[in-house]
Amino acid sequence: MSEKNRVVFHVDMDHFFSAVEETKNPSIKGKPVVVGADPKEGKGRGVVKTCNYEAREFGIHSGMPVSEAWRRCPTAIFVPADYQLYKKVSAEIMKILRKFSDKFQQWGLDEAFLDVSSQIQNLDEAIELAEKIKAEILESQKLTCSIGVMHACMRW
């Protein structure tokens, strides 16, 4: 790629906190999982930190009061946030991502940007590299991620 053409990956872990919880406790996988405060049968205070895709089918989303999440799906599995575990898993994922680019920017615990311009010549190579990264994270951490491929033609 020429110096003026940049290719940047945006890596975003899929429902990170709840996915880590599912990896820690595989018996909850496939069930609605909500990470946040105890809903106390709809009378709890606090918000949903995140939830998995099964919980989202009930209209549950991040930032929602846990009492509302419980009303929408009282059978959901509510788990408290384990930030120490999330930080540990995040560090392992970021270590993997850093191997693929010397131009790296972490964004929170579950997102990062990688400039891969020097490694690829075309879109097919970008897709191949993104698939390689996804496979390594899945193998290493048993977690999935989405990777957006951004191509910018800089004209100054």
N, C-alpha and C positions, 0 to 999 in steps of 0.2 A: 504494500500500500504506500502511496506517496505520502510525504510529510503532511500534506494538506488534507488528506482523507483520514478521518479517525473512525475507528470502530470501537464502540463501548458496549459492554454487557451490563445490564442491570439484573442482578441476581436477587430474587426475593423468595425466601423460604415460605412454603405453603402452610398456612395456619400454624405458625411455628410453635407457640406455647402448647396448644392442644395436641399437635403432632408429637412433641417431645413427651407429653403425658401418655399418649397412646403407645409410644415406644417403651416407656417405663412400665406401663401396665397394659399389655396387649389385649386383655379381656375387655377393655372398653372400646377397642377399635370397631368402627362400624355403627356405634351408638352415638347419640347426640352428646357431645362433651362441651362443657362451658368452663372456662378458666376465669375465676373471679371469687368474689366474696360468697360466703354461705348464704343462700337465699332464704333460709329459715322459713320454709313453706310459704314463700311469697311475702314475708314480712321483713326480710333482711335488707340491709343497707349496703351500698357499694355498687360497683359497675362490673360489667363483663369486660375482662381484659382481652379475650379472644374466644373464638369457638371454632369447632370443626365444621366441615361442610354439611354434615348431617344435622347439626343444630341450626345452621343457617336456613335449612329448608323450613323451619318453623318461624322464620323471620327474626331470629336472634342475631345480634351483631355487636361488635365492639362498642363500648361506651354506653350501652343500654343498661338501665338499672337491673340488678340481678332479680329483683322482685318481679319485674316485667318478664324477664327471661323465664323465670319459674312458671309464671302464669301461661306463657306460650307453650312451654314444654316441661311439665312437672316431672316427667320421667327422665329428663336429661341428667347426666352425671356432672355434678358441680365439683370442681377441684380447686383448691387454693393455689395461687401462683407460687411457683418454686423458682425464684429468680436466681438462686445460686446454681441450680441445675441448668437453667436456660443460658446463663453466662458461660458455664463450662462447655456446653454443647456448641454454643455460638463460637467460642474460641477455637474449637476443633474445626468447625466449618470454615471460619476465616483463614485458618492455617492452610486448608485445602485451596481456597480461592487465591491466596497469595502466591501459590506455586504457579499459577497461570498468568500472572501479570505483575510487572514491577511497578505499574501505575495502578494503584488500588486505593479505594476510599470506602471504608465501612460506614454504613448508615444505620444506626441502631443495632440491635442484637441480631436482626434477621435479614438485613439487606446490605448489598455492597455494589459498587460500580468498579468494573475492571476495564482498563483500556488495553485492548488486545490487537491494536493496529499493526504492531510490528510482527505479529505471528501469522497473519492471514492475508490471503491475496484476493479472496472473493467471498460471496455470500455462502456458497457451499462449504467452504472451509470454516466460516463463522458458525454455521449450524453444526458442523461436525465437532468443533471445539466445545460448543455449548452442550452438546449431548455427552461429550466426554466428562465435562465438569459435573453434569447432573448424575451421571453413572457413578462417579467417584464419591459424591456426597451420599447417594443412596446406599452404596456398598459399605461405606465407612460408618455412617450415622443412622442408616435406615430411615432417612427423611427425604422428602421430595422438595423440589424447588422449581420455580419458573425463571426463565432467563429471557429477557428482552434484548434484542440485538438492535443497536442504534448505529446508523451510519451517518456521519456528518461530513459534508464537503465544505471546508472552511474557505471562504473567499474574503480576503481583507483588502 
